[in-house]
């Protein structure tokens, strides 16, 4: 190379560097392609397998012995009961803790709560199941919808806490300062100004948390347990879509396998509708 | 700051009581409503700590019978035979560790590739929908992965992946034995698919937190796009390590999907094609059938082990990720 070159980057191994650059670009794009392709393969297969066994009768019937059809009506109802119970427990507590972290959380205590909330989201859900079993099922001497709802609620709390905090932090502090300057006490400012301003964000966070726990199976195996009948009593075992899918999937019968796919289609529809609608609701704002 | 609700002290006593005024201790503004409001919110935040503490105490006390009976030999014993009253957890520990490491081996390169593509290379209008689609992988429930694993992935691996592996690498002990499609290998692959969106999401946050000036400086010095990316990756290294550990924590605790494809046999085998068992799977399978206090207590102790291990893993991972993103990482997604 001469002393003065117009292209310094071509000084040493320029071609080689460009080849490496192109190669890595291709590889990373390929990784993204693999990820998206896997998603579409899985969702496509569920839709293809699920549709063939889906019927109105299937959606309202209770499970029957092999060869007699049957459906997932009680499992759908059970999942809704469990989700309602989990929301009643998880949403108020999670939102309140999130408000604390956002509005008052500056000291060491808030730091610990934040850390524990984040760590709690990573605790396996089956551990939560064991915990609720020792906490509720053993003293009551019975599997129950209550235990299942509490287990799902406990899983929801840290998720809701952190999304609520993040949403409240997006509310500009000038809103708080304006309300305080007008003489409103802090609690009026938070409940009357800050929370309404972040309401849609908190609601989408809550929807995502519900979607997340609606797919949980492990914590329900030995809390809500499962049932072959319609049930709305909280002290009785209750069916759920996920446990039903698991039981049918590991059974040796083709008919039950087909029903597992159909139940999966119902569950995935619920989860995807929530996720996609949240996506479109939040796109405008943030 | 004087407040109208607090009267001036009349004596030494007054000054003493004012210093301990509980309303001021609770609320700097001295408003009664504020004090109550803050106390209620504080209790809800405290509840998170109480839950974790209660988990530890409850699970620990239910596991006491087994802990006292077996001590440390619980984790080193190789025989799990509830009928004979033998409870050695080593096969489950082995299955958990190997399936999780296999999952990371497969998932980490792919996740890093996806994250780099989304943050550094893809145009913005392409990156956003792609990121959403990859995140949707995390929205699919574990039991659905399990169903798909049994009927699609396991047959596919048995027909098209495991035989070639055995043909070319069969001289390694890991790829010997009978090819059935059900075993450690399939468990590792399904775990890899499940942790990929989690690692990807956190690495994306970490890469996005690396200052743009780093990229501009590298590009200005004549670096190629890939060389710039390497510098960005080096800057985010602690956070990326955190993301990988976070993925490990998820893989270790993952239950349903693994239970459905790993074969559920408490044996230790070097071959990845042999059936195995994980800690989470044995709890899921045997908990409702456990007869006798000791059997149940042994299963609860497995839950305690899982709890402590994942707590430490997740705690460490969060600290690493926070060190790069300053506590603003999108936790809800992970």
Interface residues (C-beta under 8 A of the other chain):
Chain A: X8 X9 X17 X18 X20 X21 X24 X25 X27 X28 X29 X30 X31 X32 X34 X35 X36 X38 X39 X42 X45 X46 X93 X96 X97 X99 X100 X101 X103 X104 X105 X109 X110 X112 X113 X114 X115 X116 X117 X118 X119 X120 X121 X122 X123 X124 X125 X126 X127 X128 X130 X131 X133 X134 X135 X138 X154 X157 X158 X159 X161 X162 X163 X166 X185 X186 X187 X188 X190 X191 X205 X208 X209 X211 X212 X214 X215 X216 X217 X218 X221 X222 X225 X242 X245 X246 X249 X250 X257 X260 X261 X264 X267 X268 X271 X272 X275 X279
Chain B: X27 X29 X31 X33 X34 X36 X37 X38 X40 X41 X42 X44 X45 X46 X47 X48 X49 X51 X52 X54 X55 X58 X59 X61 X62 X109 X110 X111 X112 X113 X114 X116 X117 X118 X120 X121 X122 X130 X132 X133 X134 X136 X137 X139 X140 X141 X142 X143 X144 X145 X146 X147 X148 X150 X151 X152 X193 X196 X197 X200 X222 X224 X225 X226 X227 X229 X246 X249 X250 X252 X253 X254 X255 X256 X260 X280 X283 X284 X287 X288 X299 X300 X303 X306 X307 X310 X311 X313 X314 X315 X317 X318 X319 X327 X330 X331 X332 X334
